[in-house]
């Protein structure tokens, strides 16, 4: 993982956002950098993203008091309108 500073976004996250439009970044990175700081950093790079926290199991209800749940997926998604072109 290439990071020059603790609060910078790793290069592989930028790569996956460019290639796929989303990235599963993991709890450790989100906890280290912070939810709001990730969104601010990506918006400074020109990415309008949102962070979704998806529970690992649909049968386990997420506890609202826990800021970074262990059994969850942390997914960054680019918010962009879907453009369709008719040929």
CNS distance restraints for C-alpha pairs under 8 A (distance, minus, plus):
assign (resid   1 and name CA) (resid  10 and name CA) 6.48 0.50 0.50
assign (resid   1 and name CA) (resid  11 and name CA) 7.63 0.50 0.50
assign (resid   1 and name CA) (resid  12 and name CA) 7.62 0.50 0.50
assign (resid   2 and name CA) (resid  10 and name CA) 5.78 0.50 0.50
assign (resid   2 and name CA) (resid  11 and name CA) 6.31 0.50 0.50
assign (resid   3 and name CA) (resid   8 and name CA) 6.36 0.50 0.50
assign (resid   3 and name CA) (resid   9 and name CA) 7.04 0.50 0.50
assign (resid   3 and name CA) (resid  10 and name CA) 5.41 0.50 0.50
assign (resid   3 and name CA) (resid  11 and name CA) 7.42 0.50 0.50
assign (resid   4 and name CA) (resid   8 and name CA) 6.95 0.50 0.50
assign (resid   6 and name CA) (resid  32 and name CA) 7.62 0.50 0.50
assign (resid   6 and name CA) (resid  33 and name CA) 7.24 0.50 0.50
assign (resid   7 and name CA) (resid  32 and name CA) 7.47 0.50 0.50
assign (resid   7 and name CA) (resid  33 and name CA) 5.22 0.50 0.50
assign (resid   8 and name CA) (resid  33 and name CA) 7.52 0.50 0.50
assign (resid   8 and name CA) (resid  41 and name CA) 7.57 0.50 0.50
assign (resid   9 and name CA) (resid  13 and name CA) 6.96 0.50 0.50
assign (resid   9 and name CA) (resid  14 and name CA) 7.62 0.50 0.50
assign (resid   9 and name CA) (resid  38 and name CA) 7.23 0.50 0.50
assign (resid   9 and name CA) (resid  41 and name CA) 7.29 0.50 0.50
assign (resid   9 and name CA) (resid  42 and name CA) 7.78 0.50 0.50
assign (resid  10 and name CA) (resid  14 and name CA) 7.10 0.50 0.50
assign (resid  11 and name CA) (resid  15 and name CA) 6.27 0.50 0.50
assign (resid  12 and name CA) (resid  16 and name CA) 6.15 0.50 0.50
assign (resid  13 and name CA) (resid  17 and name CA) 6.16 0.50 0.50
assign (resid  13 and name CA) (resid  23 and name CA) 6.31 0.50 0.50
assign (resid  13 and name CA) (resid  25 and name CA) 7.03 0.50 0.50
assign (resid  14 and name CA) (resid  18 and name CA) 6.18 0.50 0.50
assign (resid  15 and name CA) (resid  19 and name CA) 6.16 0.50 0.50
assign (resid  16 and name CA) (resid  20 and name CA) 5.54 0.50 0.50
assign (resid  16 and name CA) (resid  21 and name CA) 6.72 0.50 0.50
assign (resid  16 and name CA) (resid  22 and name CA) 6.42 0.50 0.50
assign (resid  16 and name CA) (resid  23 and name CA) 5.74 0.50 0.50
assign (resid  17 and name CA) (resid  21 and name CA) 4.38 0.50 0.50
assign (resid  17 and name CA) (resid  22 and name CA) 5.04 0.50 0.50
assign (resid  17 and name CA) (resid  23 and name CA) 6.08 0.50 0.50
assign (resid  17 and name CA) (resid  77 and name CA) 7.56 0.50 0.50
assign (resid  17 and name CA) (resid  78 and name CA) 7.20 0.50 0.50
assign (resid  21 and name CA) (resid  77 and name CA) 6.12 0.50 0.50
assign (resid  21 and name CA) (resid  78 and name CA) 5.58 0.50 0.50
assign (resid  22 and name CA) (resid  75 and name CA) 6.90 0.50 0.50
assign (resid  22 and name CA) (resid  76 and name CA) 5.38 0.50 0.50
assign (resid  22 and name CA) (resid  77 and name CA) 4.34 0.50 0.50
assign (resid  22 and name CA) (resid  78 and name CA) 6.21 0.50 0.50
assign (resid  23 and name CA) (resid  75 and name CA) 5.61 0.50 0.50
assign (resid  23 and name CA) (resid  76 and name CA) 5.15 0.50 0.50
assign (resid  23 and name CA) (resid  77 and name CA) 6.67 0.50 0.50
assign (resid  24 and name CA) (resid  73 and name CA) 6.90 0.50 0.50
assign (resid  24 and name CA) (resid  74 and name CA) 5.63 0.50 0.50
assign (resid  24 and name CA) (resid  75 and name CA) 4.37 0.50 0.50
assign (resid  24 and name CA) (resid  76 and name CA) 6.28 0.50 0.50
assign (resid  25 and name CA) (resid  29 and name CA) 6.64 0.50 0.50
assign (resid  25 and name CA) (resid  30 and name CA) 7.34 0.50 0.50
assign (resid  25 and name CA) (resid  74 and name CA) 5.84 0.50 0.50
assign (resid  25 and name CA) (resid  75 and name CA) 6.15 0.50 0.50
assign (resid  25 and name CA) (resid  76 and name CA) 7.07 0.50 0.50
assign (resid  26 and name CA) (resid  30 and name CA) 6.58 0.50 0.50
assign (resid  26 and name CA) (resid  73 and name CA) 6.52 0.50 0.50
assign (resid  26 and name CA) (resid  74 and name CA) 5.33 0.50 0.50
assign (resid  26 and name CA) (resid  75 and name CA) 7.69 0.50 0.50
assign (resid  27 and name CA) (resid  31 and name CA) 5.92 0.50 0.50
assign (resid  27 and name CA) (resid  68 and name CA) 6.91 0.50 0.50
assign (resid  27 and name CA) (resid  69 and name CA) 7.96 0.50 0.50
assign (resid  27 and name CA) (resid  70 and name CA) 7.29 0.50 0.50
assign (resid  27 and name CA) (resid  72 and name CA) 7.89 0.50 0.50
assign (resid  27 and name CA) (resid  73 and name CA) 7.43 0.50 0.50
assign (resid  27 and name CA) (resid  74 and name CA) 6.33 0.50 0.50
assign (resid  28 and name CA) (resid  32 and name CA) 5.98 0.50 0.50
assign (resid  29 and name CA) (resid  33 and name CA) 6.02 0.50 0.50
assign (resid  29 and name CA) (resid  34 and name CA) 7.83 0.50 0.50
assign (resid  30 and name CA) (resid  34 and name CA) 5.17 0.50 0.50
assign (resid  30 and name CA) (resid  35 and name CA) 5.90 0.50 0.50
assign (resid  30 and name CA) (resid  38 and name CA) 7.40 0.50 0.50
assign (resid  30 and name CA) (resid  74 and name CA) 7.66 0.50 0.50
assign (resid  31 and name CA) (resid  35 and name CA) 7.41 0.50 0.50
assign (resid  31 and name CA) (resid  68 and name CA) 6.85 0.50 0.50
assign (resid  33 and name CA) (resid  37 and name CA) 6.26 0.50 0.50
assign (resid  33 and name CA) (resid  38 and name CA) 6.46 0.50 0.50
assign (resid  34 and name CA) (resid  38 and name CA) 6.19 0.50 0.50
assign (resid  35 and name CA) (resid  39 and name CA) 6.62 0.50 0.50
assign (resid  35 and name CA) (resid  51 and name CA) 7.43 0.50 0.50
assign (resid  36 and name CA) (resid  40 and name CA) 6.22 0.50 0.50
assign (resid  37 and name CA) (resid  41 and name CA) 5.98 0.50 0.50
assign (resid  38 and name CA) (resid  42 and name CA) 6.10 0.50 0.50
assign (resid  39 and name CA) (resid  43 and name CA) 6.10 0.50 0.50
assign (resid  39 and name CA) (resid  48 and name CA) 7.78 0.50 0.50
assign (resid  39 and name CA) (resid  49 and name CA) 6.34 0.50 0.50
assign (resid  39 and name CA) (resid  50 and name CA) 6.79 0.50 0.50
assign (resid  39 and name CA) (resid  51 and name CA) 7.63 0.50 0.50
assign (resid  40 and name CA) (resid  44 and name CA) 6.29 0.50 0.50
assign (resid  41 and name CA) (resid  45 and name CA) 6.60 0.50 0.50
assign (resid  42 and name CA) (resid  46 and name CA) 6.40 0.50 0.50
assign (resid  42 and name CA) (resid  47 and name CA) 5.21 0.50 0.50
assign (resid  42 and name CA) (resid  48 and name CA) 7.00 0.50 0.50
assign (resid  42 and name CA) (resid  49 and name CA) 7.07 0.50 0.50
assign (resid  43 and name CA) (resid  47 and name CA) 4.79 0.50 0.50
assign (resid  43 and name CA) (resid  48 and name CA) 5.42 0.50 0.50
assign (resid  43 and name CA) (resid  49 and name CA) 7.23 0.50 0.50
assign (resid  47 and name CA) (resid  78 and name CA) 6.60 0.50 0.50
assign (resid  48 and name CA) (resid  78 and name CA) 5.69 0.50 0.50
assign (resid  48 and name CA) (resid  79 and name CA) 5.60 0.50 0.50
assign (resid  48 and name CA) (resid  80 and name CA) 7.47 0.50 0.50
assign (resid  49 and name CA) (resid  76 and name CA) 6.38 0.50 0.50
assign (resid  49 and name CA) (resid  77 and name CA) 5.31 0.50 0.50
assign (resid  49 and name CA) (resid  78 and name CA) 4.29 0.50 0.50
assign (resid  49 and name CA) (resid  79 and name CA) 5.35 0.50 0.50
assign (resid  50 and name CA) (resid  76 and name CA) 5.78 0.50 0.50
assign (resid  50 and name CA) (resid  77 and name CA) 5.51 0.50 0.50
assign (resid  50 and name CA) (resid  78 and name CA) 6.55 0.50 0.50
assign (resid  50 and name CA) (resid  79 and name CA) 6.78 0.50 0.50
assign (resid  51 and name CA) (resid  74 and name CA) 6.79 0.50 0.50
assign (resid  51 and name CA) (resid  75 and name CA) 5.65 0.50 0.50
assign (resid  51 and name CA) (resid  76 and name CA) 4.64 0.50 0.50
assign (resid  51 and name CA) (resid  77 and name CA) 6.50 0.50 0.50
assign (resid  52 and name CA) (resid  73 and name CA) 7.90 0.50 0.50
assign (resid  52 and name CA) (resid  74 and name CA) 5.87 0.50 0.50
assign (resid  52 and name CA) (resid  75 and name CA) 5.16 0.50 0.50
assign (resid  52 and name CA) (resid  76 and name CA) 6.42 0.50 0.50
assign (resid  52 and name CA) (resid  77 and name CA) 7.72 0.50 0.50
assign (resid  53 and name CA) (resid  72 and name CA) 6.27 0.50 0.50
assign (resid  53 and name CA) (resid  73 and name CA) 5.62 0.50 0.50
assign (resid  53 and name CA) (resid  74 and name CA) 4.79 0.50 0.50
assign (resid  53 and name CA) (resid  75 and name CA) 6.43 0.50 0.50
assign (resid  54 and name CA) (resid  72 and name CA) 5.35 0.50 0.50
assign (resid  54 and name CA) (resid  73 and name CA) 5.05 0.50 0.50
assign (resid  54 and name CA) (resid  74 and name CA) 6.59 0.50 0.50
assign (resid  54 and name CA) (resid  75 and name CA) 7.70 0.50 0.50
assign (resid  55 and name CA) (resid  60 and name CA) 7.48 0.50 0.50
assign (resid  55 and name CA) (resid  61 and name CA) 7.84 0.50 0.50
assign (resid  55 and name CA) (resid  62 and name CA) 6.75 0.50 0.50
assign (resid  55 and name CA) (resid  71 and name CA) 6.28 0.50 0.50
assign (resid  55 and name CA) (resid  72 and name CA) 4.31 0.50 0.50
assign (resid  55 and name CA) (resid  73 and name CA) 6.34 0.50 0.50
assign (resid  56 and name CA) (resid  60 and name CA) 7.98 0.50 0.50
assign (resid  56 and name CA) (resid  71 and name CA) 5.45 0.50 0.50
assign (resid  56 and name CA) (resid  72 and name CA) 4.84 0.50 0.50
assign (resid  56 and name CA) (resid  73 and name CA) 6.54 0.50 0.50
assign (resid  57 and name CA) (resid  71 and name CA) 7.98 0.50 0.50
assign (resid  62 and name CA) (resid  69 and name CA) 7.63 0.50 0.50
assign (resid  63 and name CA) (resid  69 and name CA) 7.75 0.50 0.50
